[in-house]
Amino acid sequence: MKNIRRLFWRIRHDFAIYRKSARMTPKVFVIGINKTGTTSLAEALRILGYDHFSTYFNKRPDIVDWRRKGDYRRLIRWARKFDSFDDGPWYNPDVIEKMDVAFPGSKFILLNRDENEYMKSYLTYFARRPNVKTLKNPDLIIEEFRRHRSWCLEYFTGRDEDFLDLYVKDENAFQRLSLFLDRPFIAMRLPHKNKTTKTGFSV
């Protein structure tokens, strides 16, 4: 019964989404991986007026399956309905390439974080999800972090107008974000959202 209710909710949600239109251009894709400050940046984008879609906070993890199935056309149709995005599948290299082609002139924001902080946050957050394969080999966590950063930095080499490498704890991060997106500057630090507690819960 629960699965049936979830299915009907998604159908209603899809219907509502496909009737709407994006408000702003160009589109903004947050391509930092989980636990690098994606939720904080999502809140900053909302403050700047973007109609933001976050896969998990909008309760649509099924969208990740579209990428696994190679249904990029469906992802592109969905992307037409919002201004900005974070979480999977939007940070995956194959999806980045597809969005880059489908929406020329889009902005891509990679998030950086101290590796020790990242490792601690990752392990704490995913501690209650033992099926996460990297928990069995913590070295893979940093390897994945570095590999993703390396790919993004190489892919966007020479594209400073389209690409921003941002550290969310930088006191000037909001200013850099505003300038990059050509939005009015707001004199505040980036909001700190989805902080992982020692219990593994986010607040």
C-alpha positions as CSV (number, residue, x, y, z in Angstrom):
1,M,0.0,0.0,0.0
2,K,2.8,2.4,0.9
3,N,4.4,1.8,-2.6
4,I,1.1,2.4,-4.3
5,R,0.7,5.7,-2.4
6,R,4.2,6.7,-3.3
7,L,3.6,5.9,-7.0
8,F,0.4,8.0,-7.1
9,W,2.2,10.9,-5.3
10,R,5.0,10.8,-8.0
11,I,2.4,10.8,-10.8
12,R,0.7,13.9,-9.3
13,H,4.1,15.5,-8.7
14,D,5.2,14.8,-12.3
15,F,2.0,16.2,-13.7
16,A,2.5,19.4,-11.7
17,I,6.1,19.7,-12.7
18,Y,5.6,19.2,-16.4
19,R,3.0,22.0,-16.3
20,K,5.5,24.5,-15.0
21,S,8.3,26.4,-16.6
22,A,11.7,27.5,-15.4
23,R,11.9,31.2,-14.4
24,M,15.6,32.0,-14.9
25,T,18.4,31.5,-17.3
26,P,21.1,30.3,-17.6
27,K,20.6,27.1,-15.6
28,V,22.8,26.4,-12.6
29,F,24.1,22.9,-11.9
30,V,25.8,22.3,-8.5
31,I,28.2,19.4,-9.3
32,G,29.8,19.0,-5.9
33,I,29.3,15.5,-4.5
34,N,27.4,14.7,-1.3
35,K,28.8,16.2,1.9
36,T,30.7,19.1,0.2
37,G,28.1,21.7,1.1
38,T,25.5,21.1,-1.6
39,T,22.5,21.7,0.7
40,S,24.0,25.0,1.9
41,L,24.5,26.1,-1.7
42,A,21.0,25.1,-2.6
43,E,19.7,27.4,0.1
44,A,21.9,30.2,-1.2
45,L,20.5,29.7,-4.7
46,R,16.9,29.9,-3.3
47,I,17.8,33.1,-1.6
48,L,19.0,34.5,-4.9
49,G,15.7,33.7,-6.4
50,Y,16.3,30.4,-8.2
51,D,13.6,27.7,-8.5
52,H,15.9,25.0,-7.1
53,F,15.5,21.2,-7.4
54,S,17.3,18.9,-5.0
55,T,16.8,15.2,-5.8
56,Y,16.6,14.0,-2.3
57,F,15.2,17.0,-0.5
58,N,12.4,17.1,-3.1
59,K,11.8,13.4,-2.3
60,R,12.5,12.2,-5.9
61,P,15.4,9.7,-5.6
62,D,13.8,7.8,-8.4
63,I,15.3,10.4,-10.8
64,V,18.7,8.8,-10.1
65,D,17.4,5.7,-11.8
66,W,16.7,7.6,-15.0
67,R,20.5,8.1,-15.2
68,R,21.2,4.5,-14.4
69,K,18.9,3.5,-17.3
70,G,20.5,5.9,-19.6
71,D,17.3,7.9,-20.0
72,Y,19.0,11.3,-20.5
73,R,16.1,12.6,-22.6
74,R,13.9,12.3,-19.5
75,L,16.5,14.1,-17.4
76,I,16.7,16.9,-19.9
77,R,12.9,17.3,-20.0
78,W,12.9,17.5,-16.2
79,A,15.8,20.0,-16.2
80,R,13.8,22.3,-18.4
81,K,11.3,22.9,-15.5
82,F,13.7,24.2,-12.9
83,D,16.4,26.9,-12.7
84,S,19.1,25.1,-10.6
85,F,20.0,21.6,-9.3
86,D,22.1,19.7,-6.8
87,D,22.6,16.1,-5.7
88,G,22.7,13.0,-7.9
89,P,22.4,12.5,-10.8
90,W,23.3,16.1,-11.7
91,Y,27.0,15.8,-10.5
92,N,27.7,12.6,-12.4
93,P,30.2,13.3,-15.3
94,D,27.9,11.7,-18.0
95,V,25.0,13.9,-16.9
96,I,27.2,17.0,-16.7
97,E,28.2,16.4,-20.3
98,K,24.6,15.9,-21.4
99,M,23.3,19.0,-19.6
100,D,26.2,21.1,-20.9
101,V,25.2,20.2,-24.5
102,A,21.4,20.5,-23.9
103,F,21.6,23.8,-22.1
104,P,24.4,25.9,-23.7
105,G,25.7,28.7,-21.4
106,S,24.7,26.9,-18.2
107,K,26.7,27.5,-15.0
108,F,28.4,24.7,-13.2
109,I,29.6,25.0,-9.6
110,L,32.0,22.5,-8.1
111,L,32.3,22.5,-4.3
112,N,35.5,21.9,-2.5
113,R,36.1,20.8,1.1
114,D,39.0,19.9,3.3
115,E,39.6,16.2,2.8
116,N,39.7,15.4,6.5
117,E,36.5,17.3,7.1
118,Y,34.9,15.5,4.2
119,M,35.9,12.1,5.3
120,K,34.6,12.7,8.9
121,S,31.3,14.1,7.6
122,Y,30.9,11.3,5.1
123,L,31.5,8.5,7.6
124,T,29.2,10.0,10.1
125,Y,26.4,10.7,7.7
126,F,26.5,7.2,6.1
127,A,27.1,5.3,9.3
128,R,23.5,4.2,9.4
129,R,23.6,3.0,5.8
130,P,25.8,-0.1,6.0
131,N,25.1,-0.9,2.3
132,V,27.2,2.0,1.2
133,K,30.2,0.2,-0.3
134,T,32.8,2.9,0.5
135,L,32.2,2.4,4.3
136,K,34.0,-0.9,4.0
137,N,37.1,0.8,2.5
138,P,37.4,4.4,3.7
139,D,40.3,5.0,1.2
140,L,37.7,4.8,-1.6
141,I,36.0,7.8,-0.1
142,I,38.9,10.2,-0.7
143,E,39.7,8.5,-4.0
144,E,36.2,9.1,-5.2
145,F,36.4,12.7,-4.0
146,R,39.7,13.4,-5.7
147,R,38.6,11.6,-8.9
148,H,35.5,13.7,-9.2
149,R,37.3,16.9,-8.6
150,S,40.0,16.0,-11.1
151,W,37.5,15.2,-13.8
152,C,35.5,18.4,-13.3
153,L,38.6,20.6,-13.2
154,E,39.9,19.0,-16.4
155,Y,36.5,19.1,-18.2
156,F,36.0,22.8,-17.5
157,T,39.5,24.0,-18.1
158,G,39.5,27.4,-19.7
159,R,35.8,28.0,-19.1
160,D,35.9,30.5,-16.3
161,E,32.6,32.1,-17.4
162,D,30.8,28.7,-17.0
163,F,32.6,27.1,-14.1
164,L,33.2,28.1,-10.4
165,D,35.2,26.1,-7.9
166,L,33.8,27.2,-4.5
167,Y,34.6,26.4,-0.9
168,V,31.4,27.0,1.0
169,K,33.2,28.0,4.3
170,D,35.0,30.8,2.5
171,E,33.7,34.0,4.1
172,N,33.5,35.5,0.6
173,A,31.7,32.5,-0.9
174,F,28.3,34.3,-1.2
175,Q,30.0,37.2,-2.9
176,R,31.8,35.0,-5.4
177,L,28.6,33.1,-6.1
178,S,26.7,36.3,-6.7
179,L,29.3,37.7,-9.0
180,F,29.6,34.4,-10.9
181,L,25.8,34.3,-11.5
182,D,25.5,38.0,-12.1
183,R,23.0,38.3,-9.3
184,P,22.7,41.1,-6.7
185,F,25.3,40.7,-3.9
186,I,23.9,39.8,-0.5
187,A,26.1,40.8,2.4
188,M,26.0,37.5,4.4
189,R,27.8,34.2,4.7
190,L,26.5,31.2,2.9
191,P,23.9,29.4,5.1
192,H,25.0,26.3,6.9
193,K,22.4,23.6,6.1
194,N,22.2,19.8,6.5
195,K,24.9,19.7,9.2
196,T,25.7,16.1,10.1
197,T,25.6,15.4,13.9
198,K,27.6,12.8,15.7
199,T,24.6,10.5,15.5
200,G,24.7,10.5,11.7
201,F,21.5,12.6,11.4
202,S,21.4,15.9,9.5
203,V,19.9,19.0,11.0
